Amino acid sequence: MIAKSKVRVLGFFLTVLMVNTCLAQLEGEWYLTINHVAERLGVISFERREGELRAFVDGGPADFDMEGNRLEMDVDYRNGGGRLLSRHFTGTLNGDSLSGTLVAEHDDSTGTWLAERFVPETALPAAPVDLSGIWSRISAGMEKVFLDYTDSAQAIVDDYNYLDDPGLRCNSPGLVRISGWPYPMEIIQNDRQVTILYESFREVRRIYMDGRDIPEDFPASAMGYSTGHWEGSTLVVETSLLKPNFVDQAGQPVSGNAKIRERIVLSEDGQNLRSLLTLHDPENYKMPIVRFRQWRKTPERTMMEYDCDSYPFYRGLELEGKLGDFLERVRQRQ
């Protein structure tokens, strides 16, 4: 009996040791690819806080469990119609990769996923490529909804009303949201500037490539002020001077001190464009927010006029007797 007890205790400690070893191997960032209806990209981060390993997907917390080398994780997301949904991931750790299957819990549809450890970027001499053309979105990434809020950001999210959405009033919803909307964009490029014309809200964005500094007295705007440079064939863009806005229709705030960094890569055949957008906003989020975007080249498309009239929005509030309340809410939030 004593011998058997010792075996059980030894087995228990070996199991604990294996679990702890696997947890330690998870720490860091992983590049995530899922195939569920369409290909979507994201980032999984495993970070130790207060002695506990926690998981984050695209900057938002995700529940996970590890037994041996087997992982389970639940990740919330929002579909194109705005419905809040969840995917359940199961998979195994094998060295520098995680892989497995997933189930969308609302309809039991299935898919596969793969996560590979991030490799640090190597500094490369500039090797510009031509990004010119009309591009149509093929993926907006994982669309993670719940994020790692600060207390002040959580208060804004809790107080958010759908009427706060600037898009309903035909005002620009900002760079983070517009870059993921399903309308095309046109890129016009020369040595000094990359210009992006968004069909959404008729926005125009200028990325200055001539090494200039950000003007001290330049006003903030929905698209901010962008400068860029080439790292190899990757266009790296830094954006600041953003007007306060929202990440998503759930009311996650973007502060006026936020900064955005994008890494834009053209595929080898020149037909697909991929962007890794990272929002750094420590006033609102304890971790940077990540958004992947993917587009395909569509030269047959024509950029259309974005027709938006704010009159129905205000008239509807007036007919419902809510216009005064809405205007007071706007004044309080300014």
MOTA-V366658 format. One record per residue. N is the residue number from 1. RES is the residue in one small letter. PHI is phi in whole degrees, -180 to 180 (none if undefined). Layout:
n=N res=RES phi=PHI
n=N res=RES phi=PHI
This chain:
n=1 res=m phi=none
n=2 res=i phi=-61
n=3 res=a phi=-62
n=4 res=k phi=-64
n=5 res=s phi=-62
n=6 res=k phi=-63
n=7 res=v phi=-64
n=8 res=r phi=-62
n=9 res=v phi=-62
n=10 res=l phi=-62
n=11 res=g phi=-62
n=12 res=f phi=-62
n=13 res=f phi=-67
n=14 res=l phi=-65
n=15 res=t phi=-64
n=16 res=v phi=-61
n=17 res=l phi=-62
n=18 res=m phi=-65
n=19 res=v phi=-62
n=20 res=n phi=-63
n=21 res=t phi=-64
n=22 res=c phi=-65
n=23 res=l phi=-62
n=24 res=a phi=-63
n=25 res=q phi=-69
n=26 res=l phi=-77
n=27 res=e phi=-56
n=28 res=g phi=119
n=29 res=e phi=-110
n=30 res=w phi=-129
n=31 res=y phi=-85
n=32 res=l phi=-106
n=33 res=t phi=-125
n=34 res=i phi=-120
n=35 res=n phi=-119
n=36 res=h phi=-145
n=37 res=v phi=71
n=38 res=a phi=-142
n=39 res=e phi=-73
n=40 res=r phi=-133
n=41 res=l phi=-119
n=42 res=g phi=-163
n=43 res=v phi=-131
n=44 res=i phi=-102
n=45 res=s phi=-119
n=46 res=f phi=-110
n=47 res=e phi=-132
n=48 res=r phi=-91
n=49 res=r phi=-131
n=50 res=e phi=53
n=51 res=g phi=81
n=52 res=e phi=-118
n=53 res=l phi=-79
n=54 res=r phi=-122
n=55 res=a phi=-109
n=56 res=f phi=-135
n=57 res=v phi=-116
n=58 res=d phi=55
n=59 res=g phi=93
n=60 res=g phi=-112
n=61 res=p phi=-65
n=62 res=a phi=-137
n=63 res=d phi=-72
n=64 res=f phi=-145
n=65 res=d phi=-141
n=66 res=m phi=-127
n=67 res=e phi=-127
n=68 res=g phi=63
n=69 res=n phi=-102
n=70 res=r phi=-103
n=71 res=l phi=-116
n=72 res=e phi=-128
n=73 res=m phi=-152
n=74 res=d phi=-112
n=75 res=v phi=-129
n=76 res=d phi=-78
n=77 res=y phi=-161
n=78 res=r phi=-123
n=79 res=n phi=-84
n=80 res=g phi=-60
n=81 res=g phi=-88
n=82 res=g phi=89
n=83 res=r phi=-79
n=84 res=l phi=-80
n=85 res=l phi=-133
n=86 res=s phi=-147
n=87 res=r phi=-115
n=88 res=h phi=-105
n=89 res=f phi=-98
n=90 res=t phi=-131
n=91 res=g phi=-175
n=92 res=t phi=-130
n=93 res=l phi=-91
n=94 res=n phi=-139
n=95 res=g phi=69
n=96 res=d phi=-98
n=97 res=s phi=-143
n=98 res=l phi=-123
n=99 res=s phi=-155
n=100 res=g phi=171
n=101 res=t phi=-123
n=102 res=l phi=-140
n=103 res=v phi=-132
n=104 res=a phi=-82
n=105 res=e phi=-73
n=106 res=h phi=-82
n=107 res=d phi=-138
n=108 res=d phi=63
n=109 res=s phi=-70
n=110 res=t phi=-121
n=111 res=g phi=-162
n=112 res=t phi=-124
n=113 res=w phi=-148
n=114 res=l phi=-144
n=115 res=a phi=-126
n=116 res=e phi=-123
n=117 res=r phi=-62
n=118 res=f phi=-63
n=119 res=v phi=-103
n=120 res=p phi=-53
n=121 res=e phi=-68
n=122 res=t phi=-98
n=123 res=a phi=-62
n=124 res=l phi=-127
n=125 res=p phi=-67
n=126 res=a phi=-59
n=127 res=a phi=-141
n=128 res=p phi=-57
n=129 res=v phi=-124
n=130 res=d phi=-91
n=131 res=l phi=-99
n=132 res=s phi=-61
n=133 res=g phi=137
n=134 res=i phi=-100
n=135 res=w phi=-123
n=136 res=s phi=-115
n=137 res=r phi=-67
n=138 res=i phi=-118
n=139 res=s phi=-161
n=140 res=a phi=-105
n=141 res=g phi=86
n=142 res=m phi=-76
n=143 res=e phi=58
n=144 res=k phi=-62
n=145 res=v phi=-98
n=146 res=f phi=-78
n=147 res=l phi=-119
n=148 res=d phi=-92
n=149 res=y phi=-75
n=150 res=t phi=-77
n=151 res=d phi=-61
n=152 res=s phi=-67
n=153 res=a phi=-68
n=154 res=q phi=-60
n=155 res=a phi=-64
n=156 res=i phi=-67
n=157 res=v phi=-62
n=158 res=d phi=-64
n=159 res=d phi=-89
n=160 res=y phi=-65
n=161 res=n phi=-123
n=162 res=y phi=-57
n=163 res=l phi=-69
n=164 res=d phi=-75
n=165 res=d phi=-65
n=166 res=p phi=-63
n=167 res=g phi=-62
n=168 res=l phi=-66
n=169 res=r phi=-103
n=170 res=c phi=67
n=171 res=n phi=-98
n=172 res=s phi=-60
n=173 res=p phi=-82
n=174 res=g phi=95
n=175 res=l phi=-63
n=176 res=v phi=-60
n=177 res=r phi=-76
n=178 res=i phi=-61
n=179 res=s phi=-65
n=180 res=g phi=-107
n=181 res=w phi=-77
n=182 res=p phi=-82
n=183 res=y phi=-100
n=184 res=p phi=-73
n=185 res=m phi=-136
n=186 res=e phi=-119
n=187 res=i phi=-109
n=188 res=i phi=-120
n=189 res=q phi=-133
n=190 res=n phi=-141
n=191 res=d phi=-67
n=192 res=r phi=-97
n=193 res=q phi=-157
n=194 res=v phi=-111
n=195 res=t phi=-110
n=196 res=i phi=-115
n=197 res=l phi=-104
n=198 res=y phi=-93
n=199 res=e phi=-63
n=200 res=s phi=-62
n=201 res=f phi=58
n=202 res=r phi=55
n=203 res=e phi=-74
n=204 res=v phi=-123
n=205 res=r phi=-127
n=206 res=r phi=-114
n=207 res=i phi=-108
n=208 res=y phi=-84
n=209 res=m phi=-110
n=210 res=d phi=-99
n=211 res=g phi=79
n=212 res=r phi=-69
n=213 res=d phi=-86
n=214 res=i phi=-74
n=215 res=p phi=-61
n=216 res=e phi=-67
n=217 res=d phi=-104
n=218 res=f phi=-76
n=219 res=p phi=-74
n=220 res=a phi=-71
n=221 res=s phi=-150
n=222 res=a phi=-63
n=223 res=m phi=-98
n=224 res=g phi=73
n=225 res=y phi=-117
n=226 res=s phi=-117
n=227 res=t phi=-124
n=228 res=g phi=-141
n=229 res=h phi=-155
n=230 res=w phi=-100
n=231 res=e phi=-115
n=232 res=g phi=63
n=233 res=s phi=-98
n=234 res=t phi=-96
n=235 res=l phi=-85
n=236 res=v phi=-107
n=237 res=v phi=-123
n=238 res=e phi=-114
n=239 res=t phi=-129
n=240 res=s phi=-140
n=241 res=l phi=56
n=242 res=l phi=-93
n=243 res=k phi=-72
n=244 res=p phi=-54
n=245 res=n phi=-156
n=246 res=f phi=-132
n=247 res=v phi=-76
n=248 res=d phi=-151
n=249 res=q phi=-77
n=250 res=a phi=-92
n=251 res=g phi=89
n=252 res=q phi=-71
n=253 res=p phi=-78
n=254 res=v phi=-120
n=255 res=s phi=-83
n=256 res=g phi=-71
n=257 res=n phi=-99
n=258 res=a phi=-67
n=259 res=k phi=-132
n=260 res=i phi=-122
n=261 res=r phi=-121
n=262 res=e phi=-123
n=263 res=r phi=-121
n=264 res=i phi=-111
n=265 res=v phi=-126
n=266 res=l phi=-96
n=267 res=s phi=-67
n=268 res=e phi=-61
n=269 res=d phi=-87
n=270 res=g phi=75
n=271 res=q phi=-106
n=272 res=n phi=-133
n=273 res=l phi=-125
n=274 res=r phi=-130
n=275 res=s phi=-128
n=276 res=l phi=-105
n=277 res=l phi=-103
n=278 res=t phi=-121
n=279 res=l phi=-97
n=280 res=h phi=-104
n=281 res=d phi=-147
n=282 res=p phi=-64
n=283 res=e phi=-64
n=284 res=n phi=-115
n=285 res=y phi=-137
n=286 res=k phi=-78
n=287 res=m phi=-130
n=288 res=p phi=-59
n=289 res=i phi=-96
n=290 res=v phi=-112
n=291 res=r phi=-138
n=292 res=f phi=-89
n=293 res=r phi=-129
n=294 res=q phi=-136
n=295 res=w phi=-133
n=296 res=r phi=-119
n=297 res=k phi=-74
n=298 res=t phi=-133
n=299 res=p phi=-64
n=300 res=e phi=-77
n=301 res=r phi=-81
n=302 res=t phi=-121
n=303 res=m phi=-66
n=304 res=m phi=-103
n=305 res=e phi=-74
n=306 res=y phi=-89
n=307 res=d phi=-93
n=308 res=c phi=-135
n=309 res=d phi=-121
n=310 res=s phi=-79
n=311 res=y phi=-57
n=312 res=p phi=-58
n=313 res=f phi=-63
n=314 res=y phi=-71
n=315 res=r phi=-65
n=316 res=g phi=-63
n=317 res=l phi=-64
n=318 res=e phi=-64
n=319 res=l phi=-65
n=320 res=e phi=-85
n=321 res=g phi=72
n=322 res=k phi=-111
n=323 res=l phi=-64
n=324 res=g phi=-61
n=325 res=d phi=-64
n=326 res=f phi=-63
n=327 res=l phi=-64
n=328 res=e phi=-66
n=329 res=r phi=-64
n=330 res=v phi=-62
n=331 res=r phi=-62
n=332 res=q phi=-69
n=333 res=r phi=-86
n=334 res=q phi=-79
